[in-house]
Amino acid sequence: MDARNSTSSRQGPPEVTVVLADDHLVVRAGMRLLLAQDPAFRIVAESATVPDTLEAVRRTRPRVLVLDLTMAGQSSLPVIPALLNASPGTRILVLTMQEDPAFAREALRTGAAGYLLKEAAAEELRAAAHQVAGGATYVQPVLGARLAVDMPGSADQDSLTAREAEVLSLLALGHTNQEIAQRLYVSVRTVETHRARIRDKLGKDTRAELIAAARERGLVA
């Protein structure tokens, strides 16, 4: 038998390099153990903060980044575009406890390829990682059903993204743009952009109007 044919016949599916990003060591250990049961996966780095995740992705350029939405008190949602810019070939699978469909919509809108809850079974984590690595989009079925029901139509102009709802709640509580920027680890300009979008969608800008809008949505008491 030709040696080249022999080598080719032994080749399995392409290796999937993975970075695990979660600020809980025990969670990363669990993910590592679950993915290790499939020889297609190879963990190339782990991180516990948003800045460390960005550095790890730049350095290793993994095929899949398993990303928690909040690490060390910092939201990773706003950093998804930067992560993809640092490594365009990386596919991001969000693994989180956040069940609100608004967060899933925002994650997918900003570039994530998958959204999975931490309550998912081990087999589903591996299946989701394989799907996003292969170029598909994966949303946990139970959450996908809620997304389909809650998905805003084009005429629903008062629908807010998860981040806009977060900014609205902080504005209603009386925080300044500077204070909100510090809390959310974003620039003041970004907060101003979110505030402008909230104003455009809701037609409200005074503090009294923002408080009323936030209360209507259950964002503040």
Stockholm file with secondary structure:
# STOCKHOLM 1.0

chainA/1-221         MDARNSTSSRQGPPEVTVVLADDHLVVRAGMRLLLAQDPAFRIVAESATVPDTLEAVRRTRPRVLVLDLTMAGQSSLPVIPALLNASPGTRILVLTMQEDPAFAREALRTGAAGYLLKEAAAEELRAAAHQVAGGATYVQPVLGARLAVDMPGSADQDSLTAREAEVLSLLALGHTNQEIAQRLYVSVRTVETHRARIRDKLGKDTRAELIAAARERGLVA
#=GR chainA/1-221 SS CCHHHHHHHHCCSCCEEEEEECSCHHHHHHHHHHHHTSTTEEEEEEESSHHHHHHHHHHHCCSEEEECSEETTEESGGGHHHHHHHCTTCEEEEEESCCCHHHHHHHHHTTCSEEEETTSCHHHHHHHHHHHHTTCCEECHHHHHHHHHHCCCTTCTTCCCHHHHHHHHHHHTTCCHHHHHHHHTCCHHHHHHHHHHHHHHHCCCSHHHHHHHHHHTTSCC
#=GC SS_cons         CCHHHHHHHHCCSCCEEEEEECSCHHHHHHHHHHHHTSTTEEEEEEESSHHHHHHHHHHHCCSEEEECSEETTEESGGGHHHHHHHCTTCEEEEEESCCCHHHHHHHHHTTCSEEEETTSCHHHHHHHHHHHHTTCCEECHHHHHHHHHHCCCTTCTTCCCHHHHHHHHHHHTTCCHHHHHHHHTCCHHHHHHHHHHHHHHHCCCSHHHHHHHHHHTTSCC
//
